[in-house]
Amino acid sequence: MKKHILCIDDEAPIRELLREILILKGYRVSIAASAVEAKLIMEQDLPQLIITDLQLDNDDGLVMINKLKQLAPEVPVLLLTGVAFDPIIILDTIRKQVSSYMNKTDSLLDVVKEIRRLLGEDVSDTLPA
């Protein structure tokens, strides 16, 4: 059975790019543009990984992550954002709520490697997308 990944981003091109790449890599992917959509998906079909932006149009990403973690505390969260953080803030605040943090400007190869790592898969055979 394919592993299920939930991608949350208010930018449609980012959601679609992630969905296409991850489907090509063999995952089952759900996408959400808001915290409300993400919660509805999780209540019906729990993912093995959540990938989310921090800044969403009408939602606070950290509040949303906390709510989603209440539904499924064991599901890892990859924060994929364009917002640059001070390393101390990341270590003290964000790392308590997410499993990993990456910039949207990181290569897709690196993002896929991190996704595979978070899912407990072998990353040594990851080829460029």
DANORTA-V593832 format. One record per residue. N is the residue number from 0. SS is DSSP state (2 for helix, 1 for strand, 0 for the rest). PHI is phi in whole degrees, -180 to 180 (none if undefined). Layout:
N/SS/PHI
N/SS/PHI
This chain:
0/0/none
1/0/-70
2/0/-74
3/1/-98
4/1/-120
5/1/-105
6/1/-109
7/1/-121
8/0/-160
9/0/-82
10/0/-97
11/2/-56
12/2/-61
13/2/-69
14/2/-58
15/2/-67
16/2/-63
17/2/-61
18/2/-60
19/2/-62
20/2/-63
21/2/-70
22/2/-64
23/2/-61
24/0/-85
25/0/98
26/0/-100
27/1/-96
28/1/-126
29/1/-113
30/1/-124
31/1/-142
32/0/-100
33/0/-151
34/2/-65
35/2/-63
36/2/-61
37/2/-61
38/2/-64
39/2/-61
40/2/-62
41/2/-65
42/2/-70
43/2/-101
44/0/-152
45/0/-63
46/0/-83
47/0/-91
48/1/-154
49/1/-115
50/1/-115
51/1/-143
52/0/-83
53/0/-93
54/1/-100
55/1/-114
56/0/-45
57/0/-115
58/1/-133
59/1/-89
60/2/-59
61/2/-68
62/2/-64
63/2/-61
64/2/-58
65/2/-59
66/2/-67
67/2/-67
68/2/-67
69/2/-68
70/2/-72
71/0/-150
72/0/-62
73/0/-85
74/0/-79
75/1/-68
76/1/-122
77/1/-103
78/1/-87
79/1/-115
80/1/-138
81/0/-94
82/0/-84
83/0/-84
84/0/-117
85/0/-67
86/2/-54
87/2/-68
88/2/-63
89/2/-58
90/2/-66
91/2/-84
92/0/-116
93/2/-67
94/2/-62
95/2/-74
96/0/-111
97/0/-123
98/0/-85
99/1/-157
100/1/-133
101/1/-139
102/1/-88
103/0/-62
104/0/-85
105/0/-65
106/0/-66
107/2/-62
108/2/-60
109/2/-66
110/2/-64
111/2/-64
112/2/-60
113/2/-68
114/2/-60
115/2/-63
116/2/-63
117/2/-64
118/0/-87
119/0/76
120/0/-98
121/0/-70
122/0/-99
123/0/-70
124/0/-104
125/0/-71
126/0/-103
127/0/-56
128/0/-69
